[in-house]
């Protein structure tokens, strides 16, 4: 059983969906209801990604990050 390094997990999640400070900066100018909805969605995504890391390990989460980055780069072309 792998011991989860939550600092590493949080760093990977920050690279995937952004940090809390980026979230606050990007959505700070939205209306209150939209900002609350975005914050709730962001919190749910963080929980899900943390659960993925706890279930499958940090290596799986790192691979997921690489796959997401690759897909986003392909879409940008």
C-alpha positions in Angstrom: 0.0 0.0 0.0 1.5 3.3 -1.1 1.7 6.1 1.4 0.1 9.2 -0.1 2.1 12.4 -0.2 -0.6 15.0 -0.1 1.8 17.8 -0.9 2.7 16.1 -4.1 -0.9 15.3 -4.8 -1.9 19.0 -4.3 0.9 20.2 -6.5 -0.3 17.9 -9.3 -3.9 18.9 -8.8 -2.8 22.6 -8.9 -1.2 22.0 -12.3 -4.3 20.1 -13.6 -7.1 22.5 -12.5 -5.2 25.4 -11.0 -4.7 26.5 -7.4 -7.2 28.1 -5.0 -5.5 31.5 -5.6 -5.9 31.1 -9.4 -9.5 30.1 -8.9 -10.1 33.2 -6.8 -8.4 35.5 -9.3 -10.1 34.1 -12.4 -13.6 34.0 -11.0 -13.5 37.0 -8.7 -15.3 39.3 -11.1 -18.2 37.0 -11.7 -21.6 37.5 -10.2 -22.0 36.0 -6.7 -24.2 33.1 -7.8 -21.9 32.1 -10.7 -18.9 32.4 -8.5 -20.4 30.2 -5.8 -21.3 27.6 -8.5 -17.8 27.7 -9.9 -16.2 27.4 -6.4 -18.4 24.4 -5.6 -17.5 22.7 -8.9 -13.8 23.4 -8.2 -14.0 22.0 -4.7 -15.8 18.8 -6.0 -13.1 18.4 -8.7 -10.3 18.7 -6.1 -12.0 16.0 -4.0 -12.4 13.7 -6.9 -8.8 14.1 -8.0 -7.6 13.5 -4.4 -9.8 10.4 -4.3 -8.2 9.2 -7.5 -4.8 9.7 -6.0 -5.8 7.8 -2.8 -7.2 4.9 -4.8 -4.7 4.5 -7.6 -1.6 6.4 -6.4 0.2 9.5 -7.3 1.8 8.0 -10.3 -1.6 7.4 -11.8 -2.5 11.1 -11.1 0.8 12.2 -12.8 0.0 10.1 -15.8 -3.5 11.7 -15.9 -1.9 15.1 -15.8 0.3 14.3 -18.8 -2.7 12.9 -20.7 -4.8 16.0 -20.0 -2.0 18.3 -21.1 -1.5 16.3 -24.3 -5.2 16.4 -25.1 -5.3 20.1 -24.5 -2.3 20.7 -26.7 -3.9 18.7 -29.5 -7.1 20.6 -29.2 -5.2 23.9 -29.4 -3.8 23.0 -32.8 
